[in-house]
Structures are given as structure tokens and as C-alpha cells.
């Protein structure tokens, strides 16, 4: 009798555990993770596996990371060549969601120069991959996630649709704010500390060229020479940094005749995407 009761308890516990298990969703960057969480709330577990301080565009997963990714119910891809590890990992195609598929005709060519970022040497590929900084593309990416949640995870459609409408309204607000900022900055030339602003510049009319500075580190004589060469071609007025720059970077920018602003692409962060972008766009306005 005791054995029968014990077996029943074990079986019931296993069934209860499986009944409350949430679908696992892996996102290749933080913006996609944010969109997924906004759309599904507590109905799914969302993971962005790249550790803090790593650039998920170039991060290479270890064996445990690969196992987690392969166990996911959905893997949210950014498209445009983002996440260089993808070709090396075997994943079920049915679980992959290329969130920017509807924007492929809007992909932009990127910077092919090799450089060091976060301690690792790497090269930006043929396409620029920070697609979400064009907020109209970000809206399409959110829509792709919502569609996958309804079709592949069978989440409740009305709830997902309502969440999508709210998220897309926020992204439309960001798009309008970026458009206004771009209009206010017409006639000013920009230098990007890294080649990450292609979509932002194209969508909002900014005249942008790129350096390869590590903003948090001491700026080298080579970095300053690169800035002098850039300024000799066409003088830039403003430098956009991905992160708050070091004192060395600020001083070097000022010596080059630039004021600086920060526009973090939020590629690996727990920050609220919409609110952080609101603040950044407000700071861009002259």
C-alpha cells in the first residue's frame, strides 16, 4: 500500500511539474528578449544566454549554453548576420524565428573592418545587424515574435495581440521621436564610436561615419590619428558612443572638435528598452 501511494505521489508530482513548465524562449540579444517578455509576460521563460559584458553578436557559446539553446522551444534570431555562432550549432529549423525576415529588402551593408571589441578580435560582416535601431524594423521584429508565439507555442491569441498593440505603439512613439531628433540635427555630421548605427542613421537622416574606439578604455594615438583622418575628410560635429565614454575618450573627442552623445543599442542589458530609448532620444535633441 505504501509503495502504491509513493508511486502515485511521484507520478502526480511529475505530472504537476510538467503541467506548469513554461516554454523556453532563447533570444540572441536583449532587444528581442525584451520584446518577447512584453508579448508573453509570465507565459514563457525568456533567456538571452550571452553573459554580462559580452557582445552577443560575437559571443561563442560553450557546451552548456549550446545544450540550453538546443532545448529551447523557440530561438529568436535577429537576422542580418547577427550571432556569428549560429552556423556552428545544430538547431531544429522549426524552432527558429528569423525576426527580421520581412525587412530583408531593407538590410544595409556594414563595415567590414576587423577590430577588437570586449577583448576579442572580430570582423563585422557583410550586413549591418543592429536592425532594431530603425524602430519601424523593430516593430516588424516584434510582430514576427508575436506570430510565432501564437502559431508555434499556441499562446492565447487575444492576449498576445493586445500586448503586441501596446508594444508597437511604444515603438511608433520611439520612431516619431527619432524622426524629430534627426530633423533637428540636419546639417550636423556624426562620427560613430563603432559601426552600429547604420539603421538609425539611414532611418532618421543622419550623416554618419565610423571609428573603432573602445569608449571605456584609454584612447590611443592610433585612435586619435583615425579621428584626425576622418575629420580631414569631412568634419564631424558629434560623436555617438554606445556606452558612457571614459575621460580619455571624452578628452580625445573634444580635441578632435567633437561633442559627444550616448546612444546605447542595448544589445546586452537588463534595461527597459523603451524607456531607455526614450531618454536617449530626448538627449539627442539639440
C-alpha positions as a printed NumPy array, in Angstrom:
array([[  0.   ,   0.   ,   0.   ],
       [  2.815,   2.39 ,   0.95 ],
       [  4.562,   1.602,  -2.339],
       [  1.392,   2.317,  -4.314],
       [  0.887,   5.636,  -2.535],
       [  4.541,   6.588,  -3.085],
       [  4.346,   5.78 ,  -6.778],
       [  1.128,   7.819,  -7.064],
       [  2.764,  10.786,  -5.34 ],
       [  5.784,  10.605,  -7.646],
       [  3.612,  10.362, -10.745],
       [  1.356,  13.186,  -9.595],
       [  4.37 ,  15.35 ,  -8.829],
       [  5.864,  14.691, -12.249],
       [  2.578,  15.477, -13.99 ],
       [  2.109,  18.649, -11.96 ],
       [  5.648,  19.744, -12.735],
       [  5.214,  19.174, -16.465],
       [  1.865,  20.968, -16.391],
       [  3.389,  24.164, -15.021],
       [  6.618,  24.092, -17.053],
       [  6.848,  27.171, -19.246],
       [  8.062,  27.147, -22.83 ],
       [ 11.712,  28.165, -23.02 ],
       [ 12.47 ,  31.003, -25.433],
       [ 16.079,  31.895, -26.242],
       [ 16.729,  35.326, -27.755],
       [ 20.056,  36.171, -29.378],
       [ 20.095,  39.726, -27.997],
       [ 18.455,  41.814, -25.32 ],
       [ 16.034,  43.806, -27.526],
       [ 14.467,  40.551, -28.766],
       [ 14.33 ,  39.238, -25.194],
       [ 12.57 ,  42.44 , -24.144],
       [ 10.055,  42.17 , -26.98 ],
       [  9.381,  38.515, -26.122],
       [  8.811,  39.278, -22.454],
       [  6.48 ,  42.165, -23.289],
       [  4.463,  39.923, -25.601],
       [  4.204,  36.801, -23.43 ],
       [  4.632,  38.009, -19.876],
       [  4.829,  35.107, -17.447],
       [  3.604,  32.584, -20.023],
       [  7.161,  31.837, -21.187],
       [ 10.68 ,  31.784, -19.792],
       [ 12.897,  34.115, -21.819],
       [ 16.677,  33.732, -21.793],
       [ 19.408,  35.738, -23.503],
       [ 22.392,  33.43 , -22.935],
       [ 25.375,  35.728, -23.606],
       [ 26.902,  36.655, -20.223],
       [ 27.141,  40.19 , -18.918],
       [ 29.871,  42.173, -20.614],
       [ 29.884,  40.024, -23.76 ],
       [ 28.724,  41.256, -27.141],
       [ 26.118,  38.663, -28.169],
       [ 26.775,  39.405, -31.831],
       [ 30.242,  37.81 , -31.484],
       [ 29.942,  35.71 , -28.317],
       [ 30.68 ,  31.998, -28.718],
       [ 28.525,  29.63 , -26.606],
       [ 30.045,  26.847, -24.53 ],
       [ 28.698,  23.305, -24.365],
       [ 26.188,  24.107, -21.6  ],
       [ 24.959,  27.151, -23.491],
       [ 24.517,  25.06 , -26.646],
       [ 22.547,  22.458, -24.711],
       [ 20.217,  25.142, -23.381],
       [ 19.756,  26.685, -26.82 ],
       [ 19.042,  23.291, -28.373],
       [ 16.474,  22.561, -25.646],
       [ 14.566,  25.798, -26.301],
       [ 11.05 ,  25.702, -27.663],
       [ 11.858,  28.783, -29.769],
       [ 15.085,  30.539, -30.705],
       [ 14.576,  34.154, -31.696],
       [ 17.107,  35.186, -34.333],
       [ 17.815,  38.758, -35.264],
       [ 18.786,  38.128, -38.876],
       [ 21.243,  40.236, -40.935],
       [ 24.137,  38.057, -39.782],
       [ 23.726,  38.758, -36.063],
       [ 25.09 ,  35.981, -33.763],
       [ 28.138,  34.543, -35.503],
       [ 27.812,  31.241, -33.625],
       [ 24.661,  30.165, -35.44 ],
       [ 26.3  ,  28.257, -38.329],
       [ 28.267,  26.139, -35.828],
       [ 25.247,  24.954, -33.803],
       [ 22.733,  22.361, -34.965],
       [ 19.199,  23.626, -34.342],
       [ 15.775,  22.472, -35.484],
       [ 14.568,  24.794, -38.205],
       [ 11.001,  24.528, -36.917],
       [ 12.073,  26.242, -33.693],
       [ 13.891,  29.153, -35.323],
       [ 12.259,  32.555, -35.797],
       [ 14.053,  34.986, -38.114],
       [ 12.511,  38.114, -36.667],
       [ 13.723,  40.47 , -39.402],
       [ 12.711,  38.264, -42.35 ],
       [ 10.119,  40.806, -43.524],
       [ 12.783,  43.524, -43.572],
       [ 15.405,  41.693, -45.642],
       [ 14.954,  44.126, -48.507],
       [ 15.973,  46.877, -46.064],
       [ 19.235,  45.284, -44.893],
       [ 22.204,  47.642, -45.098],
       [ 25.811,  46.927, -45.874],
       [ 28.005,  47.046, -42.806],
       [ 31.606,  47.915, -42.019],
       [ 33.932,  45.048, -42.964],
       [ 36.953,  46.275, -40.974],
       [ 38.383,  43.905, -38.376],
       [ 38.731,  45.334, -34.885],
       [ 38.767,  44.479, -31.202],
       [ 35.706,  44.773, -29.002],
       [ 35.352,  43.428, -25.49 ],
       [ 38.846,  41.928, -25.705],
       [ 38.119,  39.759, -28.752],
       [ 39.229,  40.47 , -32.291],
       [ 36.456,  40.089, -34.847],
       [ 35.123,  41.448, -38.095],
       [ 31.774,  42.985, -38.898],
       [ 30.137,  41.008, -41.688],
       [ 28.57 ,  41.973, -44.975],
       [ 25.377,  43.29 , -43.397],
       [ 24.909,  45.736, -40.575],
       [ 22.988,  43.812, -37.941],
       [ 21.699,  46.33 , -35.377],
       [ 18.365,  46.39 , -37.181],
       [ 16.216,  47.397, -34.195],
       [ 17.639,  50.938, -34.142],
       [ 15.274,  51.567, -37.033],
       [ 12.206,  51.375, -34.835],
       [  9.948,  50.516, -37.762],
       [ 12.048,  47.368, -38.298],
       [ 11.902,  46.708, -34.552],
       [  8.112,  46.769, -34.87 ],
       [  8.281,  44.109, -37.594],
       [ 10.545,  42.023, -35.377],
       [  8.071,  42.251, -32.516],
       [  5.283,  41.201, -34.885],
       [  7.277,  38.147, -36.001],
       [  7.729,  37.092, -32.377],
       [  4.02 ,  37.519, -31.664],
       [  3.126,  35.394, -34.694],
       [  5.5  ,  32.635, -33.558],
       [  4.087,  32.718, -30.035],
       [  0.587,  32.169, -31.37 ],
       [  1.381,  29.628, -34.066],
       [  4.254,  27.659, -32.572],
       [  3.738,  27.968, -28.825],
       [ -0.071,  28.193, -29.043],
       [ -0.211,  31.114, -26.617],
       [ -3.587,  32.773, -26.16 ],
       [ -4.053,  34.913, -29.257],
       [ -6.055,  37.802, -27.837],
       [ -3.561,  38.361, -25.037],
       [ -0.592,  38.294, -27.417],
       [ -2.356,  40.631, -29.854],
       [ -3.131,  43.125, -27.094],
       [  0.48 ,  43.04 , -25.89 ],
       [  1.717,  43.489, -29.464],
       [ -0.518,  46.524, -29.983],
       [  0.885,  48.111, -26.81 ],
       [  4.496,  47.353, -27.773],
       [  4.068,  48.588, -31.333],
       [  2.52 ,  51.807, -30.033],
       [  5.63 ,  52.35 , -27.907],
       [  7.904,  51.609, -30.874],
       [  5.909,  54.011, -33.062],
       [  6.434,  56.681, -30.394],
       [ 10.193,  55.998, -30.479],
       [ 10.134,  56.163, -34.273],
       [  8.44 ,  59.569, -34.146],
       [ 10.892,  60.834, -31.516],
       [ 13.868,  59.635, -33.569],
       [ 12.437,  61.257, -36.689],
       [ 12.101,  64.557, -34.806],
       [ 15.637,  64.259, -33.43 ],
       [ 17.018,  63.544, -36.894],
       [ 15.21 ,  66.554, -38.337],
       [ 16.584,  68.782, -35.588],
       [ 20.122,  67.56 , -36.277],
       [ 20.087,  68.117, -40.023],
       [ 23.287,  69.748, -41.236],
       [ 25.411,  68.216, -38.48 ],
       [ 27.794,  65.366, -39.254],
       [ 28.277,  62.402, -36.918],
       [ 31.097,  60.043, -36.046],
       [ 30.089,  56.723, -34.513],
       [ 32.5  ,  55.221, -31.995],
       [ 31.638,  51.843, -33.536],
       [ 29.814,  50.834, -36.733],
       [ 26.498,  50.083, -35.066],
       [ 24.286,  52.99 , -36.179],
       [ 23.685,  52.146, -39.856],
       [ 19.939,  51.584, -39.477],
       [ 19.467,  54.503, -37.119],
       [ 21.321,  56.876, -39.448],
       [ 19.509,  55.662, -42.57 ],
       [ 16.044,  55.769, -40.992],
       [ 16.407,  59.186, -39.379],
       [ 18.579,  61.042, -41.873],
       [ 21.897,  61.333, -40.029],
       [ 25.189,  61.919, -41.849],
       [ 27.266,  59.21 , -40.148],
       [ 30.799,  57.822, -40.463],
       [ 32.567,  55.363, -38.177],
       [ 35.597,  54.859, -35.994],
       [ 36.602,  51.796, -33.973],
       [ 37.087,  53.218, -30.499],
       [ 36.744,  51.319, -27.233],
       [ 34.881,  54.013, -25.346],
       [ 35.533,  52.613, -21.877],
       [ 39.284,  52.305, -22.456],
       [ 42.17 ,  54.749, -22.808],
       [ 42.202,  56.221, -26.295],
       [ 45.431,  55.509, -28.171],
       [ 47.499,  57.655, -30.524],
       [ 46.251,  55.417, -33.337],
       [ 42.643,  56.153, -32.352],
       [ 43.344,  59.88 , -32.434],
       [ 45.038,  59.557, -35.817],
       [ 41.938,  57.799, -37.152],
       [ 39.78 ,  60.656, -35.872],
       [ 42.089,  63.251, -37.43 ],
       [ 41.857,  61.427, -40.778],
       [ 38.066,  61.293, -40.514],
       [ 37.894,  64.975, -39.64 ],
       [ 40.159,  65.783, -42.559],
       [ 37.694,  64.164, -44.987],
       [ 34.603,  65.942, -43.682],
       [ 34.45 ,  67.475, -40.258],
       [ 32.033,  65.781, -37.89 ],
       [ 30.293,  67.737, -35.151],
       [ 29.051,  64.993, -32.822],
       [ 30.354,  61.584, -31.773],
       [ 27.845,  58.912, -30.803],
       [ 29.099,  56.445, -28.212],
       [ 27.5  ,  53.082, -27.446],
       [ 28.285,  53.451, -23.748],
       [ 29.271,  56.316, -21.455],
       [ 32.847,  57.074, -22.579],
       [ 35.956,  57.197, -20.453],
       [ 37.52 ,  60.546, -19.568],
       [ 40.231,  59.708, -22.1  ],
       [ 37.63 ,  59.207, -24.854],
       [ 35.798,  62.428, -23.988],
       [ 39.014,  64.443, -23.999],
       [ 40.129,  62.914, -27.313],
       [ 36.749,  63.668, -28.893],
       [ 36.92 ,  67.254, -27.664],
       [ 40.454,  67.671, -29.025],
       [ 39.061,  66.496, -32.356],
       [ 36.413,  69.212, -32.238],
       [ 33.509,  66.91 , -31.309],
       [ 30.882,  66.998, -28.629],
       [ 29.55 ,  63.606, -27.625],
       [ 26.231,  61.891, -27.039],
       [ 25.425,  58.353, -25.896],
       [ 23.052,  56.07 , -27.794],
       [ 23.335,  52.57 , -26.361],
       [ 21.963,  49.905, -28.761],
       [ 21.074,  47.895, -25.616],
       [ 22.426,  44.735, -27.172],
       [ 23.162,  43.055, -23.815],
       [ 21.368,  44.63 , -20.878],
       [ 18.503,  44.208, -18.435],
       [ 17.42 ,  47.811, -19.025],
       [ 13.884,  48.625, -20.135],
       [ 14.288,  49.021, -23.905],
       [ 11.507,  51.531, -24.487],
       [ 12.184,  53.759, -21.5  ],
       [ 15.948,  53.793, -22.051],
       [ 15.495,  54.685, -25.72 ],
       [ 13.045,  57.451, -24.79 ],
       [ 15.674,  59.029, -22.569],
       [ 18.449,  58.632, -25.151],
       [ 16.374,  60.178, -27.919],
       [ 15.413,  63.107, -25.697],
       [ 19.128,  63.713, -25.053],
       [ 19.809,  63.753, -28.801],
       [ 17.591,  66.765, -29.367],
       [ 19.65 ,  69.99 , -29.565]])
